[in-house]
Amino acid sequence: MRSAGDPAPGRGPGRRSLPAFFGLVTAVSVPFWLLGAWIDTTGEAPIGLPVSALMFVCPAVAASVLVHRREGRAGVVRLLARVADCSRAPRKGRYALAIGFMPAVVVTAVVLAGLSGAALGGLPMPLTAAPVLAVVFLIAAAAEEMGWTGYATDPMIRRWGELNTGVALGVFWGAWHLVPLVQAHHGALWIGGWFATTVAARVVMVRLYLSTGRSMLSTICVHASLNVCAAMAPGYGLARMSLIIGGLTVLVAVAATVLAAGATTRARNVLPDGTES
């Protein structure tokens, strides 16, 4: 006998439609892009965000609609529960890596940019603002990752593998932000560096997701820390800084991919008695 909280027949977890998800995300984002074109808030909003940045809710909306259609209310509750679920990770230290990955990249970029002679200036916001920003960006990251990670990542990995998923999802994630970036008055070189950062960061996020037992919280931590760094880093709006951050993030993504491939190869070569073949 089926309980009230169980999915109805034919509505349990199963194959998820990626075209429907990405199409719906795009469709519900259009009103935000139009609003950003009509109202310029970059002069008054914190860190120069355009009003179209409010589209962070769109991946969560799209995922919730599609999950509810197939799995019912219980499916949406399961999706929401994954936001704060850290019980999946066999090694809890991976969360520290998720939080510290982007700050380490940005601090290194600040040092390199300073050595290159770039005039970075001071902190754009006081350090006391960082906790507030962290809370705001955690909420925004959770909404986005309900879609990118909670809905799309697993079916993409099953179809195309880990690396291809990171690159493809990163490209869509980056392209989805292009309209708000233009509305925020960023130049082509800056956007190019930012795009490289975004794709490479997604590759690392997919790796962390798998290494934490498919914990959505790990990708939320990376996503939120990336945004906090964008708000707090000196000279973040400079094209040179954007390009340096992009290059460093790509190096980290390549290193993570190579290490994961090596670990997989070693695991395959281990015989049943624990010795290597």
N, C-alpha and C positions, 0 to 999 in steps of 0.2 A: 504494500500500500504506500503510495507517495505522500510524503508530508507536505505541509504548506510551503516550506522553504525550498523544496527540491525543484529543479527545472522541470518544466512540462515535457512530455514525450516529444522527442524531436528537437528539443531546445537545449540540450546539454552541450558542454564544451566540445568543440570539434574544429573543423576547418574554418579559418577566418579569411574573409575576403580582403586582400590587400588593396586591390584597385578601389573597392568601396571605401575603405578607410582613408586612403590618400586623397581620393576625390572629394570625400565629405569634409576632410580637414581644409582643403583648398576652398571649397564652396562657402563654408562658414567663416573663413578668414576674409573673404572679399569685402563684407561690410566694414570691417576694421581698417582695411587698406583704403577704402573710399573715405572713411571718416578721417584718417590720417592725412589724406590729400586735401580735405576740406578745412581741417583745423590744424594749425601748426602750434604744437605745445612745446617744441624743443627748447624754446627760450625760457620757459617757466618750470618745466617738469624736472625732477631730480635726474642728474646725469644726462640731461638732454634727450630723454626718451620721447619718441613720438607717441601720439595717442594710439596708433596702430599696434604698439607693443602689448596692448591689452588682449591681443589675440592669443596669448599664452593659454587661454582657457579652451581653445579650439580642439587640440588633440584629445583632451579629456572628454569634451562633449561628443566628438566623433566616436571615440572608443566606447563610451557609455551607451550611446544610441545603438551601435552595432552589436555590442555584447548583450544588451537588454533584448534586442530583437531575436537573438538566437538562444540565449541562456536565461532570459528572464531577470527579475529583480535580484535573485540570488547570485547570478553571475556578476552583476554590477557591484554587489556587496563584496564578493571575492576579489574583484579588481581593486576596489578601494582599500581592502584590508592589506593588500600587498605593498601599499605605499610605505607603511611603517614596519614591515615585517623584516626583522634582522635575524630571525631564527634559522634562516636557510644557510647562512654562511658557515662553512666548516672552520674557517679561520677569520676571527673577528678583526684581526689586524688589517685585513683588506679594506675595511671602512676608513681607517686612518690614511691608507694609500689613496682612497677615493677622495677624501677631503683635502689632502696635501698635494696631490698631483699638480693641479693648475697653479696654486700659489707658488710652488717651487719653480714652475716654468716661468711665471711672470716675474718673480724676483730675479731669476737668472737673466731674463730679457731686459729688466731695468738696468742691471749691472752692465750688460753688453752694450746697450744703447748709450749709457753714460760714457763708457769707454770709447765709443765711436764719436763722441762729441755732440750728441743730441742734447738739446736744452729741454729737459723733462719737466722742470718746475717741481713744486712740492706736491704733497698729497692733495687730490682734488676734494676730498672730504675728510673730516676729522676721524681719527681711529675710533672714537666713541660711537660713531655711526655704524661701525661694522656689525655689531650684534643685531641691530635693527634691520640692516640690509640682509643679513643672513636669514632672518625669519621670513622677510618678504620674499626673498629669492628662493627659499626652500618651498614656500607655498606655490610659487610660479613654476618651479622645476617639477614639483610633484604633479601638477596639472598637465604639463607637457609630457612627462615620462609615463603617465598613465596610458598615453597613446603610443609614443615612440617605443617604449620598453614593454609596457604591460600588454599592449595589443599586437604590435607589429613585429617585434624582434624575434620571438620564437618561431613563428611561421616563416619568416625570412631566412633564419638559420637553417631550418629544415630543408628549404628549397635551394639555397645558394651557398650555405656555409658561413662560417664566422667572419672571415675577412671581407668577403663580398657584401655581407649584410652591413658591416660597419661602414664601408665606403658608400654603398647605395643609400643607406638611411642617412648618413652624414650629408650626402649631396642634396637629398630632398630637404633635410633639416636646414641646411644652409640656404638653398634656393627659396624656401618658405620665408626666410627672413629678409630677402633682398629688398622688397618694397619698403619695409620699415627702415632699413639701413639707408636707403636713398632719401627717404623722408627725414632722416636724422642728419642729412647733409654730409655724409661721409663720401670721400673720393674713391675713385676706382682702385688705386693702389692699396688703400686701407682696407677696402672690402675684399680685395684679393687675399691679403694676409689673414683677415678674419675668416674667410671661407676655408682656407687651408687649415686654420686652427680648428674650425668646426668639424670638418670631415675627419681630421686626425683624432680629435677628442672623442668622436663617436666610435672610432675603431678601438680606442682604449676603453671606452665605456662598455662596449660589447664584450671585450676580454674580461673586464672586471665583473660584469654581470654573470658570465659563465663561471668565473673562479669563485664567486660568492654563492654558488648554488642557485643561480637565477634570482638574485635579490634585486628588486627594483630600487630599493633604498640606496644601493651602491651607485647607480646611475644618477639618482636624485642628488646625492652628495657631490658628485663631479659637476653636474649641471649648475647647482647653486653656487659652488665655490668659483666656478668660471665667471658667473655674473657678479659675484662680490669682487673678484679681482678686476673685472672691467670697470667697476665703479670706484675702486680704491687705488688703482695703479697710476703712478705719476706718468704723464705723457702718453696715456693709453690711446688718445685720439690721434696721435702722430702716425703717419704711414710707416715710418721706420720701425716704430715699436710693434705695429701690427704685423709687419713682415717678419721681424725677429721672433715674435711669439709664435707665428705660424710655422716657421722653420723648426723651432725647438719642439713644438708639439708633434710635428711630423716625425722628427727623430725619435721621440718617445714612442709613438705609435709603431714605427718600424721595429724598434727594440722589443716592444711588447709582443709583436707578431712573431719575430724570430725566436724569442724565448719560448713562446707557447708552442710553436712548431717543433722546437727541439725537445720540449717536455713530452709532446705527443709521440715523437719518434722513439724516445727512450722507453716510454710506457709500452709501446708496441713490441719492443725488442726484449722485454722482460719475460722470461719463461715461467711456467707455472710454479717451479720450485724457488722462484725469486732471483735466479741468476739471469744474467744478460746473454742473449744469443750471439 
